[in-house]
Structures are given as C-alpha cells and as structure tokens.
Amino acid sequence: MPPFSHTWLPFIYLYGFGGLFFSLGLYIIYKSKSINLKRKAHRRWLKILVFGFAYFMIIHAILIIAALYW
C-alpha cells in the first residue's frame, strides 16, 4: 500500500487549501454585495457551487479508496 504522503496528503492539501480559497472567494462575493441571498437565482447558484465542490471532493475520495483497496 502506498504511504499516506502519496495518497491522502495531496488530497488534504488540494481540498484544504482549495476549500480555503473557495471560501475566501465566496466571502469576497458576499462582502462586495455581488450576491443577494434574497434572490432565488442567487441562492440556487450558491448551492450549485457548494454542491459542486463537495461532489468533486467525494468522488476524488471514493476513487482514492478504490485504488488503495480494490
């Protein structure tokens, strides 16, 4: 089995720092009032963005687990 530093550490780095920058971007959008959460379309797009990030993170984790144990 490959060591932790070759499998999960890159995953943590990618989604940890990527999530930090993603969250920072969403924060900047919110503070600049570029998003109005009272509007249905804006709420929808926010949900799509967050779901997309989580979706790719989960798929990536599943594929790492599959590669390690199957």
PQR file with spaces between the fields and no chain letter, atoms N, CA, C, O and H, PARSE charges and radii, in Angstrom:
ATOM       1  N    MET     1       0.851   -1.175    0.000 -0.4000 1.5000
ATOM       2  CA   MET     1       0.000    0.000    0.000 -0.0000 2.0000
ATOM       3  C    MET     1       0.904    1.249    0.000  0.5500 1.7000
ATOM       4  O    MET     1       1.884    1.313    0.742 -0.5500 1.4000
ATOM       5  N    PRO     2       0.563    2.226   -0.832 -0.5600 1.5000
ATOM       6  CA   PRO     2       1.356    3.463   -0.869  0.2800 2.0000
ATOM       7  C    PRO     2       1.271    4.209    0.459  0.5500 1.7000
ATOM       8  O    PRO     2       0.274    4.100    1.173 -0.5500 1.4000
ATOM       9  N    PRO     3       2.303    4.957    0.787 -0.5600 1.5000
ATOM      10  CA   PRO     3       2.279    5.687    2.061  0.2800 2.0000
ATOM      11  C    PRO     3       1.261    6.829    2.060  0.5500 1.7000
ATOM      12  O    PRO     3       0.791    7.280    1.015 -0.5500 1.4000
ATOM      13  N    PHE     4       0.946    7.270    3.266 -0.4000 1.5000
ATOM      14  CA   PHE     4      -0.014    8.354    3.469 -0.0000 2.0000
ATOM      15  C    PHE     4       0.376    9.602    2.683  0.5500 1.7000
ATOM      16  O    PHE     4      -0.484   10.289    2.132 -0.5500 1.4000
ATOM      17  H    PHE     4       1.328    6.904    4.114  0.4000 1.0000
ATOM      18  N    SER     5       1.662    9.888    2.633 -0.4000 1.5000
ATOM      19  CA   SER     5       2.129   11.110    1.974 -0.0000 2.0000
ATOM      20  C    SER     5       1.939   11.073    0.461  0.5500 1.7000
ATOM      21  O    SER     5       2.027   12.109   -0.198 -0.5500 1.4000
ATOM      22  H    SER     5       2.361    9.329    3.081  0.4000 1.0000
ATOM      23  N    HIS     6       1.681    9.903   -0.090 -0.4000 1.5000
ATOM      24  CA   HIS     6       1.464    9.790   -1.537 -0.0000 2.0000
ATOM      25  C    HIS     6      -0.012    9.648   -1.905  0.5500 1.7000
ATOM      26  O    HIS     6      -0.365    9.731   -3.082 -0.5500 1.4000
ATOM      27  H    HIS     6       1.609    9.061    0.446  0.4000 1.0000
ATOM      28  N    THR     7      -0.864    9.438   -0.925 -0.4000 1.5000
ATOM      29  CA   THR     7      -2.286    9.241   -1.233 -0.0000 2.0000
ATOM      30  C    THR     7      -3.162   10.331   -0.614  0.5500 1.7000
ATOM      31  O    THR     7      -3.782   11.117   -1.330 -0.5500 1.4000
ATOM      32  H    THR     7      -0.576    9.370    0.031  0.4000 1.0000
ATOM      33  N    TRP     8      -3.209   10.373    0.708 -0.4000 1.5000
ATOM      34  CA   TRP     8      -4.149   11.277    1.364 -0.0000 2.0000
ATOM      35  C    TRP     8      -3.603   12.671    1.595  0.5500 1.7000
ATOM      36  O    TRP     8      -4.378   13.625    1.659 -0.5500 1.4000
ATOM      37  H    TRP     8      -2.705    9.734    1.290  0.4000 1.0000
ATOM      38  N    LEU     9      -2.306   12.817    1.721 -0.4000 1.5000
ATOM      39  CA   LEU     9      -1.752   14.152    1.935 -0.0000 2.0000
ATOM      40  C    LEU     9      -2.022   15.085    0.750  0.5500 1.7000
ATOM      41  O    LEU     9      -2.396   16.236    0.974 -0.5500 1.4000
ATOM      42  H    LEU     9      -1.676   12.041    1.669  0.4000 1.0000
ATOM      43  N    PRO    10      -1.848   14.640   -0.501 -0.5600 1.5000
ATOM      44  CA   PRO    10      -2.225   15.516   -1.616  0.2800 2.0000
ATOM      45  C    PRO    10      -3.719   15.847   -1.638  0.5500 1.7000
ATOM      46  O    PRO    10      -4.106   16.958   -1.999 -0.5500 1.4000
ATOM      47  N    PHE    11      -4.545   14.893   -1.257 -0.4000 1.5000
ATOM      48  CA   PHE    11      -5.991   15.117   -1.185 -0.0000 2.0000
ATOM      49  C    PHE    11      -6.314   16.209   -0.161  0.5500 1.7000
ATOM      50  O    PHE    11      -7.093   17.122   -0.435 -0.5500 1.4000
ATOM      51  H    PHE    11      -4.230   13.990   -0.963  0.4000 1.0000
ATOM      52  N    ILE    12      -5.708   16.100    1.014 -0.4000 1.5000
ATOM      53  CA   ILE    12      -5.933   17.086    2.070 -0.0000 2.0000
ATOM      54  C    ILE    12      -5.428   18.451    1.629  0.5500 1.7000
ATOM      55  O    ILE    12      -6.089   19.463    1.860 -0.5500 1.4000
ATOM      56  H    ILE    12      -5.075   15.358    1.236  0.4000 1.0000
ATOM      57  N    TYR    13      -4.272   18.484    1.000 -0.4000 1.5000
ATOM      58  CA   TYR    13      -3.716   19.742    0.514 -0.0000 2.0000
ATOM      59  C    TYR    13      -4.633   20.362   -0.547  0.5500 1.7000
ATOM      60  O    TYR    13      -4.959   21.548   -0.482 -0.5500 1.4000
ATOM      61  H    TYR    13      -3.735   17.661    0.813  0.4000 1.0000
ATOM      62  N    LEU    14      -5.041   19.554   -1.512 -0.4000 1.5000
ATOM      63  CA   LEU    14      -5.866   20.059   -2.616 -0.0000 2.0000
ATOM      64  C    LEU    14      -7.190   20.628   -2.121  0.5500 1.7000
ATOM      65  O    LEU    14      -7.553   21.751   -2.472 -0.5500 1.4000
ATOM      66  H    LEU    14      -4.776   18.591   -1.565  0.4000 1.0000
ATOM      67  N    TYR    15      -7.907   19.868   -1.314 -0.4000 1.5000
ATOM      68  CA   TYR    15      -9.224   20.314   -0.882 -0.0000 2.0000
ATOM      69  C    TYR    15      -9.170   21.201    0.362  0.5500 1.7000
ATOM      70  O    TYR    15     -10.115   21.943    0.631 -0.5500 1.4000
ATOM      71  H    TYR    15      -7.613   18.956   -1.028  0.4000 1.0000
ATOM      72  N    GLY    16      -8.090   21.132    1.112 -0.4000 1.5000
ATOM      73  CA   GLY    16      -7.926   22.036    2.246 -0.0000 2.0000
ATOM      74  C    GLY    16      -7.637   23.453    1.775  0.5500 1.7000
ATOM      75  O    GLY    16      -8.374   24.386    2.094 -0.5500 1.4000
ATOM      76  H    GLY    16      -7.322   20.529    0.894  0.4000 1.0000
ATOM      77  N    PHE    17      -6.555   23.608    1.011 -0.4000 1.5000
ATOM      78  CA   PHE    17      -6.232   24.942    0.502 -0.0000 2.0000
ATOM      79  C    PHE    17      -7.214   25.380   -0.577  0.5500 1.7000
ATOM      80  O    PHE    17      -7.558   26.559   -0.657 -0.5500 1.4000
ATOM      81  H    PHE    17      -5.956   22.851    0.752  0.4000 1.0000
ATOM      82  N    GLY    18      -7.661   24.458   -1.397 -0.4000 1.5000
ATOM      83  CA   GLY    18      -8.663   24.799   -2.403 -0.0000 2.0000
ATOM      84  C    GLY    18      -9.953   25.261   -1.756  0.5500 1.7000
ATOM      85  O    GLY    18     -10.573   26.223   -2.210 -0.5500 1.4000
ATOM      86  H    GLY    18      -7.381   23.500   -1.332  0.4000 1.0000
ATOM      87  N    GLY    19     -10.356   24.580   -0.702 -0.4000 1.5000
ATOM      88  CA   GLY    19     -11.553   24.974    0.037 -0.0000 2.0000
ATOM      89  C    GLY    19     -11.378   26.316    0.722  0.5500 1.7000
ATOM      90  O    GLY    19     -12.322   27.099    0.824 -0.5500 1.4000
ATOM      91  H    GLY    19      -9.853   23.799   -0.333  0.4000 1.0000
ATOM      92  N    LEU    20     -10.153   26.580    1.197 -0.4000 1.5000
ATOM      93  CA   LEU    20      -9.875   27.872    1.812 -0.0000 2.0000
ATOM      94  C    LEU    20     -10.027   28.991    0.783  0.5500 1.7000
ATOM      95  O    LEU    20     -10.668   30.004    1.065 -0.5500 1.4000
ATOM      96  H    LEU    20      -9.387   25.944    1.114  0.4000 1.0000
ATOM      97  N    PHE    21      -9.454   28.824   -0.390 -0.4000 1.5000
ATOM      98  CA   PHE    21      -9.571   29.840   -1.433 -0.0000 2.0000
ATOM      99  C    PHE    21     -11.002   29.935   -1.962  0.5500 1.7000
ATOM     100  O    PHE    21     -11.477   31.025   -2.280 -0.5500 1.4000
ATOM     101  H    PHE    21      -8.933   28.002   -0.619  0.4000 1.0000
ATOM     102  N    PHE    22     -11.677   28.811   -2.056 -0.4000 1.5000
ATOM     103  CA   PHE    22     -13.074   28.793   -2.475 -0.0000 2.0000
ATOM     104  C    PHE    22     -13.925   29.587   -1.476  0.5500 1.7000
ATOM     105  O    PHE    22     -14.741   30.421   -1.867 -0.5500 1.4000
ATOM     106  H    PHE    22     -11.290   27.925   -1.798  0.4000 1.0000
ATOM     107  N    SER    23     -13.722   29.318   -0.190 -0.4000 1.5000
ATOM     108  CA   SER    23     -14.465   30.031    0.854 -0.0000 2.0000
ATOM     109  C    SER    23     -14.121   31.514    0.858  0.5500 1.7000
ATOM     110  O    SER    23     -14.999   32.358    1.040 -0.5500 1.4000
ATOM     111  H    SER    23     -13.059   28.640    0.128  0.4000 1.0000
ATOM     112  N    LEU    24     -12.855   31.830    0.660 -0.4000 1.5000
ATOM     113  CA   LEU    24     -12.433   33.222    0.598 -0.0000 2.0000
ATOM     114  C    LEU    24     -13.108   33.934   -0.573  0.5500 1.7000
ATOM     115  O    LEU    24     -13.547   35.077   -0.441 -0.5500 1.4000
ATOM     116  H    LEU    24     -12.142   31.145    0.512  0.4000 1.0000
ATOM     117  N    GLY    25     -13.187   33.264   -1.705 -0.4000 1.5000
ATOM     118  CA   GLY    25     -13.868   33.834   -2.863 -0.0000 2.0000
ATOM     119  C    GLY    25     -15.343   34.079   -2.596  0.5500 1.7000
ATOM     120  O    GLY    25     -15.879   35.124   -2.965 -0.5500 1.4000
ATOM     121  H    GLY    25     -12.830   32.336   -1.813  0.4000 1.0000
ATOM     122  N    LEU    26     -15.995   33.126   -1.962 -0.4000 1.5000
ATOM     123  CA   LEU    26     -17.411   33.309   -1.622 -0.0000 2.0000
ATOM     124  C    LEU    26     -17.586   34.449   -0.620  0.5500 1.7000
ATOM     125  O    LEU    26     -18.551   35.207   -0.703 -0.5500 1.4000
ATOM     126  H    LEU    26     -15.560   32.277   -1.663  0.4000 1.0000
ATOM     127  N    TYR    27     -16.665   34.568    0.312 -0.4000 1.5000
ATOM     128  CA   TYR    27     -16.722   35.649    1.294 -0.0000 2.0000
ATOM     129  C    TYR    27     -16.570   37.008    0.607  0.5500 1.7000
ATOM     130  O    TYR    27     -17.296   37.952    0.921 -0.5500 1.4000
ATOM     131  H    TYR    27     -15.881   33.951    0.379  0.4000 1.0000
ATOM     132  N    ILE    28     -15.639   37.100   -0.314 -0.4000 1.5000
ATOM     133  CA   ILE    28     -15.432   38.350   -1.051 -0.0000 2.0000
ATOM     134  C    ILE    28     -16.678   38.704   -1.866  0.5500 1.7000
ATOM     135  O    ILE    28     -17.083   39.865   -1.922 -0.5500 1.4000
ATOM     136  H    ILE    28     -15.049   36.334   -0.569  0.4000 1.0000
ATOM     137  N    ILE    29     -17.274   37.709   -2.487 -0.4000 1.5000
ATOM     138  CA   ILE    29     -18.505   37.941   -3.250 -0.0000 2.0000
ATOM     139  C    ILE    29     -19.614   38.452   -2.335  0.5500 1.7000
ATOM     140  O    ILE    29     -20.353   39.369   -2.694 -0.5500 1.4000
ATOM     141  H    ILE    29     -16.945   36.765   -2.441  0.4000 1.0000
ATOM     142  N    TYR    30     -19.721   37.859   -1.164 -0.4000 1.5000
ATOM     143  CA   TYR    30     -20.763   38.264   -0.205 -0.0000 2.0000
ATOM     144  C    TYR    30     -20.519   39.672    0.315  0.5500 1.7000
ATOM     145  O    TYR    30     -21.445   40.481    0.368 -0.5500 1.4000
ATOM     146  H    TYR    30     -19.121   37.114   -0.873  0.4000 1.0000
ATOM     147  N    LYS    31     -19.276   39.976    0.700 -0.4000 1.5000
ATOM     148  CA   LYS    31     -18.969   41.288    1.263 -0.0000 2.0000
ATOM     149  C    LYS    31     -19.058   42.404    0.231  0.5500 1.7000
ATOM     150  O    LYS    31     -19.357   43.544    0.587 -0.5500 1.4000
ATOM     151  H    LYS    31     -18.524   39.319    0.656  0.4000 1.0000
ATOM     152  N    SER    32     -18.808   42.103   -1.032 -0.4000 1.5000
ATOM     153  CA   SER    32     -18.898   43.137   -2.072 -0.0000 2.0000
ATOM     154  C    SER    32     -20.337   43.322   -2.549  0.5500 1.7000
ATOM     155  O    SER    32     -20.619   44.120   -3.443 -0.5500 1.4000
ATOM     156  H    SER    32     -18.566   41.177   -1.321  0.4000 1.0000
ATOM     157  N    LYS    33     -21.229   42.570   -1.933 -0.4000 1.5000
ATOM     158  CA   LYS    33     -22.662   42.630   -2.262 -0.0000 2.0000
ATOM     159  C    LYS    33     -22.949   42.267   -3.719  0.5500 1.7000
ATOM     160  O    LYS    33     -23.875   42.787   -4.342 -0.5500 1.4000
ATOM     161  H    LYS    33     -21.000   41.923   -1.206  0.4000 1.0000
ATOM     162  N    SER    34     -22.129   41.362   -4.237 -0.4000 1.5000
ATOM     163  CA   SER    34     -22.361   40.867   -5.589 -0.0000 2.0000
ATOM     164  C    SER    34     -23.397   39.760   -5.607  0.5500 1.7000
ATOM     165  O    SER    34     -23.887   39.368   -6.666 -0.5500 1.4000
ATOM     166  H    SER    34     -21.377   40.939   -3.732  0.4000 1.0000
ATOM     167  N    ILE    35     -23.723   39.264   -4.432 -0.4000 1.5000
ATOM     168  CA   ILE    35     -24.734   38.219   -4.322 -0.0000 2.0000
ATOM     169  C    ILE    35     -25.822   38.722   -3.369  0.5500 1.7000
ATOM     170  O    ILE    35     -25.538   39.308   -2.324 -0.5500 1.4000
ATOM     171  H    ILE    35     -23.325   39.582   -3.572  0.4000 1.0000
ATOM     172  N    ASN    36     -27.033   38.482   -3.746 -0.4000 1.5000
ATOM     173  CA   ASN    36     -28.177   38.861   -2.925 -0.0000 2.0000
ATOM     174  C    ASN    36     -28.918   37.570   -2.589  0.5500 1.7000
ATOM     175  O    ASN    36     -29.626   37.012   -3.427 -0.5500 1.4000
ATOM     176  H    ASN    36     -27.264   38.006   -4.595  0.4000 1.0000
ATOM     177  N    LEU    37     -28.748   37.107   -1.362 -0.4000 1.5000
ATOM     178  CA   LEU    37     -29.329   35.815   -0.984 -0.0000 2.0000
ATOM     179  C    LEU    37     -30.850   35.865   -0.850  0.5500 1.7000
ATOM     180  O    LEU    37     -31.483   34.845   -0.580 -0.5500 1.4000
ATOM     181  H    LEU    37     -28.173   37.560   -0.681  0.4000 1.0000
ATOM     182  N    LYS    38     -31.431   37.035   -1.036 -0.4000 1.5000
ATOM     183  CA   LYS    38     -32.892   37.134   -1.060 -0.0000 2.0000
ATOM     184  C    LYS    38     -33.438   36.737   -2.427  0.5500 1.7000
ATOM     185  O    LYS    38     -34.622   36.431   -2.570 -0.5500 1.4000
ATOM     186  H    LYS    38     -30.917   37.864   -1.255  0.4000 1.0000
ATOM     187  N    ARG    39     -32.563   36.745   -3.428 -0.4000 1.5000
ATOM     188  CA   ARG    39     -32.992   36.356   -4.769 -0.0000 2.0000
ATOM     189  C    ARG    39     -32.850   34.845   -4.944  0.5500 1.7000
ATOM     190  O    ARG    39     -31.826   34.263   -4.586 -0.5500 1.4000
ATOM     191  H    ARG    39     -31.602   36.994   -3.312  0.4000 1.0000
ATOM     192  N    LYS    40     -33.863   34.232   -5.485 -0.4000 1.5000
ATOM     193  CA   LYS    40     -33.897   32.777   -5.648 -0.0000 2.0000
ATOM     194  C    LYS    40     -32.764   32.287   -6.542  0.5500 1.7000
ATOM     195  O    LYS    40     -32.144   31.265   -6.249 -0.5500 1.4000
ATOM     196  H    LYS    40     -34.695   34.705   -5.776  0.4000 1.0000
ATOM     197  N    ALA    41     -32.491   33.001   -7.620 -0.4000 1.5000
ATOM     198  CA   ALA    41     -31.445   32.581   -8.550 -0.0000 2.0000
ATOM     199  C    ALA    41     -30.063   32.613   -7.892  0.5500 1.7000
ATOM     200  O    ALA    41     -29.233   31.744   -8.161 -0.5500 1.4000
ATOM     201  H    ALA    41     -32.994   33.831   -7.858  0.4000 1.0000
ATOM     202  N    HIS    42     -29.812   33.587   -7.050 -0.4000 1.5000
ATOM     203  CA   HIS    42     -28.522   33.675   -6.372 -0.0000 2.0000
ATOM     204  C    HIS    42     -28.350   32.552   -5.354  0.5500 1.7000
ATOM     205  O    HIS    42     -27.270   31.972   -5.235 -0.5500 1.4000
ATOM     206  H    HIS    42     -30.486   34.293   -6.832  0.4000 1.0000
ATOM     207  N    ARG    43     -29.419   32.250   -4.622 -0.4000 1.5000
ATOM     208  CA   ARG    43     -29.357   31.114   -3.686 -0.0000 2.0000
ATOM     209  C    ARG    43     -29.106   29.824   -4.430  0.5500 1.7000
ATOM     210  O    ARG    43     -28.337   28.975   -3.981 -0.5500 1.4000
ATOM     211  H    ARG    43     -30.296   32.720   -4.718  0.4000 1.0000
ATOM     212  N    ARG    44     -29.759   29.681   -5.573 -0.4000 1.5000
ATOM     213  CA   ARG    44     -29.591   28.465   -6.382 -0.0000 2.0000
ATOM     214  C    ARG    44     -28.143   28.311   -6.827  0.5500 1.7000
ATOM     215  O    ARG    44     -27.578   27.222   -6.722 -0.5500 1.4000
ATOM     216  H    ARG    44     -30.384   30.371   -5.938  0.4000 1.0000
ATOM     217  N    TRP    45     -27.533   29.391   -7.326 -0.4000 1.5000
ATOM     218  CA   TRP    45     -26.159   29.300   -7.791 -0.0000 2.0000
ATOM     219  C    TRP    45     -25.177   29.064   -6.649  0.5500 1.7000
ATOM     220  O    TRP    45     -24.169   28.381   -6.833 -0.5500 1.4000
ATOM     221  H    TRP    45     -27.992   30.275   -7.412  0.4000 1.0000
ATOM     222  N    LEU    46     -25.453   29.613   -5.489 -0.4000 1.5000
ATOM     223  CA   LEU    46     -24.599   29.355   -4.334 -0.0000 2.0000
ATOM     224  C    LEU    46     -24.651   27.873   -3.969  0.5500 1.7000
ATOM     225  O    LEU    46     -23.620   27.264   -3.681 -0.5500 1.4000
ATOM     226  H    LEU    46     -26.272   30.168   -5.339  0.4000 1.0000
ATOM     227  N    LYS    47     -25.842   27.300   -3.982 -0.4000 1.5000
ATOM     228  CA   LYS    47     -25.992   25.873   -3.693 -0.0000 2.0000
ATOM     229  C    LYS    47     -25.273   25.026   -4.739  0.5500 1.7000
ATOM     230  O    LYS    47     -24.644   24.026   -4.396 -0.5500 1.4000
ATOM     231  H    LYS    47     -26.679   27.794   -4.216  0.4000 1.0000
ATOM     232  N    ILE    48     -25.358   25.413   -6.003 -0.4000 1.5000
ATOM     233  CA   ILE    48     -24.687   24.681   -7.075 -0.0000 2.0000
ATOM     234  C    ILE    48     -23.173   24.708   -6.873  0.5500 1.7000
ATOM     235  O    ILE    48     -22.509   23.684   -7.034 -0.5500 1.4000
ATOM     236  H    ILE    48     -25.869   26.226   -6.282  0.4000 1.0000
ATOM     237  N    LEU    49     -22.625   25.865   -6.524 -0.4000 1.5000
ATOM     238  CA   LEU    49     -21.184   25.985   -6.312 -0.0000 2.0000
ATOM     239  C    LEU    49     -20.709   25.119   -5.149  0.5500 1.7000
ATOM     240  O    LEU    49     -19.723   24.392   -5.272 -0.5500 1.4000
ATOM     241  H    LEU    49     -23.164   26.697   -6.392  0.4000 1.0000
ATOM     242  N    VAL    50     -21.411   25.198   -4.026 -0.4000 1.5000
ATOM     243  CA   VAL    50     -21.019   24.420   -2.847 -0.0000 2.0000
ATOM     244  C    VAL    50     -21.196   22.929   -3.114  0.5500 1.7000
ATOM     245  O    VAL    50     -20.337   22.129   -2.745 -0.5500 1.4000
ATOM     246  H    VAL    50     -22.213   25.788   -3.927  0.4000 1.0000
ATOM     247  N    PHE    51     -22.298   22.550   -3.748 -0.4000 1.5000
ATOM     248  CA   PHE    51     -22.517   21.148   -4.084 -0.0000 2.0000
ATOM     249  C    PHE    51     -21.437   20.645   -5.034  0.5500 1.7000
ATOM     250  O    PHE    51     -20.950   19.527   -4.870 -0.5500 1.4000
ATOM     251  H    PHE    51     -22.996   23.200   -4.047  0.4000 1.0000
ATOM     252  N    GLY    52     -21.060   21.438   -6.011 -0.4000 1.5000
ATOM     253  CA   GLY    52     -20.031   21.036   -6.965 -0.0000 2.0000
ATOM     254  C    GLY    52     -18.700   20.782   -6.287  0.5500 1.7000
ATOM     255  O    GLY    52     -18.022   19.803   -6.599 -0.5500 1.4000
ATOM     256  H    GLY    52     -21.456   22.347   -6.144  0.4000 1.0000
ATOM     257  N    PHE    53     -18.315   21.651   -5.365 -0.4000 1.5000
ATOM     258  CA   PHE    53     -17.061   21.449   -4.631 -0.0000 2.0000
ATOM     259  C    PHE    53     -17.121   20.151   -3.829  0.5500 1.7000
ATOM     260  O    PHE    53     -16.200   19.337   -3.887 -0.5500 1.4000
ATOM     261  H    PHE    53     -18.865   22.446   -5.111  0.4000 1.0000
ATOM     262  N    ALA    54     -18.206   19.963   -3.081 -0.4000 1.5000
ATOM     263  CA   ALA    54     -18.355   18.751   -2.260 -0.0000 2.0000
ATOM     264  C    ALA    54     -18.425   17.502   -3.137  0.5500 1.7000
ATOM     265  O    ALA    54     -17.859   16.467   -2.785 -0.5500 1.4000
ATOM     266  H    ALA    54     -18.955   20.625   -3.034  0.4000 1.0000
ATOM     267  N    TYR    55     -19.108   17.590   -4.266 -0.4000 1.5000
ATOM     268  CA   TYR    55     -19.257   16.455   -5.174 -0.0000 2.0000
ATOM     269  C    TYR    55     -17.890   15.982   -5.675  0.5500 1.7000
ATOM     270  O    TYR    55     -17.587   14.790   -5.624 -0.5500 1.4000
ATOM     271  H    TYR    55     -19.567   18.431   -4.552  0.4000 1.0000
ATOM     272  N    PHE    56     -17.080   16.903   -6.150 -0.4000 1.5000
ATOM     273  CA   PHE    56     -15.770   16.511   -6.660 -0.0000 2.0000
ATOM     274  C    PHE    56     -14.866   15.993   -5.547  0.5500 1.7000
ATOM     275  O    PHE    56     -14.060   15.090   -5.773 -0.5500 1.4000
ATOM     276  H    PHE    56     -17.326   17.871   -6.190  0.4000 1.0000
ATOM     277  N    MET    57     -14.991   16.551   -4.357 -0.4000 1.5000
ATOM     278  CA   MET    57     -14.194   16.070   -3.237 -0.0000 2.0000
ATOM     279  C    MET    57     -14.588   14.633   -2.882  0.5500 1.7000
ATOM     280  O    MET    57     -13.717   13.796   -2.640 -0.5500 1.4000
ATOM     281  H    MET    57     -15.646   17.285   -4.173  0.4000 1.0000
ATOM     282  N    ILE    58     -15.868   14.348   -2.851 -0.4000 1.5000
ATOM     283  CA   ILE    58     -16.337   12.998   -2.509 -0.0000 2.0000
ATOM     284  C    ILE    58     -15.956   11.993   -3.591  0.5500 1.7000
ATOM     285  O    ILE    58     -15.502   10.891   -3.282 -0.5500 1.4000
ATOM     286  H    ILE    58     -16.575   15.027   -3.047  0.4000 1.0000
ATOM     287  N    ILE    59     -16.137   12.366   -4.857 -0.4000 1.5000
ATOM     288  CA   ILE    59     -15.753   11.463   -5.955 -0.0000 2.0000
ATOM     289  C    ILE    59     -14.262   11.170   -5.902  0.5500 1.7000
ATOM     290  O    ILE    59     -13.850   10.025   -6.086 -0.5500 1.4000
ATOM     291  H    ILE    59     -16.505   13.261   -5.108  0.4000 1.0000
ATOM     292  N    HIS    60     -13.447   12.192   -5.653 -0.4000 1.5000
ATOM     293  CA   HIS    60     -11.999   12.011   -5.559 -0.0000 2.0000
ATOM     294  C    HIS    60     -11.652   11.060   -4.414  0.5500 1.7000
ATOM     295  O    HIS    60     -10.808   10.181   -4.581 -0.5500 1.4000
ATOM     296  H    HIS    60     -13.782   13.122   -5.504  0.4000 1.0000
ATOM     297  N    ALA    61     -12.290   11.224   -3.256 -0.4000 1.5000
ATOM     298  CA   ALA    61     -12.033   10.348   -2.112 -0.0000 2.0000
ATOM     299  C    ALA    61     -12.432    8.911   -2.419  0.5500 1.7000
ATOM     300  O    ALA    61     -11.708    7.979   -2.069 -0.5500 1.4000
ATOM     301  H    ALA    61     -12.976   11.939   -3.120  0.4000 1.0000
ATOM     302  N    ILE    62     -13.568    8.724   -3.063 -0.4000 1.5000
ATOM     303  CA   ILE    62     -14.017    7.372   -3.418 -0.0000 2.0000
ATOM     304  C    ILE    62     -13.030    6.710   -4.367  0.5500 1.7000
ATOM     305  O    ILE    62     -12.731    5.524   -4.223 -0.5500 1.4000
ATOM     306  H    ILE    62     -14.156    9.481   -3.346  0.4000 1.0000
ATOM     307  N    LEU    63     -12.526    7.457   -5.325 -0.4000 1.5000
ATOM     308  CA   LEU    63     -11.569    6.886   -6.276 -0.0000 2.0000
ATOM     309  C    LEU    63     -10.231    6.570   -5.617  0.5500 1.7000
ATOM     310  O    LEU    63      -9.579    5.597   -5.994 -0.5500 1.4000
ATOM     311  H    LEU    63     -12.768    8.420   -5.442  0.4000 1.0000
ATOM     312  N    ILE    64      -9.810    7.371   -4.640 -0.4000 1.5000
ATOM     313  CA   ILE    64      -8.582    7.051   -3.901 -0.0000 2.0000
ATOM     314  C    ILE    64      -8.779    5.766   -3.107  0.5500 1.7000
ATOM     315  O    ILE    64      -7.915    4.888   -3.110 -0.5500 1.4000
ATOM     316  H    ILE    64     -10.340    8.162   -4.334  0.4000 1.0000
ATOM     317  N    ILE    65      -9.912    5.659   -2.430 -0.4000 1.5000
ATOM     318  CA   ILE    65     -10.201    4.448   -1.650 -0.0000 2.0000
ATOM     319  C    ILE    65     -10.262    3.234   -2.576  0.5500 1.7000
ATOM     320  O    ILE    65      -9.738    2.172   -2.240 -0.5500 1.4000
ATOM     321  H    ILE    65     -10.613    6.372   -2.428  0.4000 1.0000
ATOM     322  N    ALA    66     -10.889    3.382   -3.722 -0.4000 1.5000
ATOM     323  CA   ALA    66     -10.978    2.272   -4.677 -0.0000 2.0000
ATOM     324  C    ALA    66      -9.591    1.858   -5.155  0.5500 1.7000
ATOM     325  O    ALA    66      -9.312    0.666   -5.283 -0.5500 1.4000
ATOM     326  H    ALA    66     -11.315    4.244   -3.996  0.4000 1.0000
ATOM     327  N    ALA    67      -8.739    2.810   -5.413 -0.4000 1.5000
ATOM     328  CA   ALA    67      -7.395    2.498   -5.894 -0.0000 2.0000
ATOM     329  C    ALA    67      -6.569    1.829   -4.802  0.5500 1.7000
ATOM     330  O    ALA    67      -5.719    0.992   -5.107 -0.5500 1.4000
ATOM     331  H    ALA    67      -8.966    3.779   -5.309  0.4000 1.0000
ATOM     332  N    LEU    68      -6.795    2.173   -3.554 -0.4000 1.5000
ATOM     333  CA   LEU    68      -6.000    1.601   -2.470 -0.0000 2.0000
ATOM     334  C    LEU    68      -6.446    0.206   -2.054  0.5500 1.7000
ATOM     335  O    LEU    68      -5.621   -0.630   -1.686 -0.5500 1.4000
ATOM     336  H    LEU    68      -7.486    2.853   -3.307  0.4000 1.0000
ATOM     337  N    TYR    69      -7.752   -0.046   -2.111 -0.4000 1.5000
ATOM     338  CA   TYR    69      -8.249   -1.292   -1.521 -0.0000 2.0000
ATOM     339  C    TYR    69      -8.826   -2.298   -2.504  0.5500 1.7000
ATOM     340  O    TYR    69      -9.144   -3.419   -2.107 -0.5500 1.4000
ATOM     341  H    TYR    69      -8.423    0.633   -2.410  0.4000 1.0000
ATOM     342  N    TRP    70      -8.972   -1.935   -3.777 -0.4000 1.5000
ATOM     343  CA   TRP    70      -9.504   -2.904   -4.717 -0.0000 2.0000
ATOM     344  C    TRP    70      -8.510   -3.245   -5.775  0.5500 1.7000
ATOM     345  O    TRP    70      -8.799   -4.054   -6.657 -0.5500 1.4000
ATOM     346  H    TRP    70      -8.713   -1.024   -4.099  0.4000 1.0000
